[in-house]
Amino acid sequence: VVLVSGHLDSWDVGQGAMDDGGGAFISWEALSLIKDLGLRPKRTLRLVLWTGEEQGGIGAKQYYQLHKENISNFDIVMESDEGTFQPSGLGFTGSAEARDIVKEIMTLLQPINVTDVHNNAEGTDIAYWMRDGVPGASLHNDINKYFWFHHSQGDTMTVQDPNQMNLCAAVWTVVSYVIADMEEMLPR
């Protein structure tokens, strides 16, 4: 299983379009693009739209509890939770050998200048998996404006730049598809 995800959590005052509707959208879009292109990877691609992240990650904890017995089947867990602004790369948590593979995959994104692989993936919703050794990735993007809108009345669709969201979706699509279609799973 290659898991791509975002969550729906900014319900308190705004629409939650940027936090974290953008992460949910690019995860959905990645799987839609792969399907529309007629691609069928060797492994399962799974979309999870988490709930309860702001309430202590209870949605992620429940999902983990339900699926941890199959942890060896999870190749990578990916979460986008810091908006969908201009992407620069991925945060990655995993073995050095897996990091080298992810770095190689990121070279495919050179045409859109999104090739960085930073230390440590972040994400409340994927933390249980990474703690137990599953490689994890999180989207890195320009978060300079993130806290302008985070959990505010201003977090509406007008914050989203369709071109930047398309680039984020491209990153999510390429990384998830290539990992799902490799002969072997990422090394633990």
Buried (B, 14 or more C-beta within 10 A) or exposed (E): BBBBBBBBBBEEEBBBBBBBBBBBBBBBBBBBBBEEEEEEBEBEBBBBBBBBBBEEBEBBBEBBEEBEEEBEEBBBBBBBBBBBBBBBBBBBBBEEEBBEBBBEBBEBBEEEEBBBBBEEBBBBBBBBBBEEBBBBBBBBBEEEEBEEBBBBEBBBEEBBBEEBBBBBBBBBBBBBBBBBBBEEBBEE
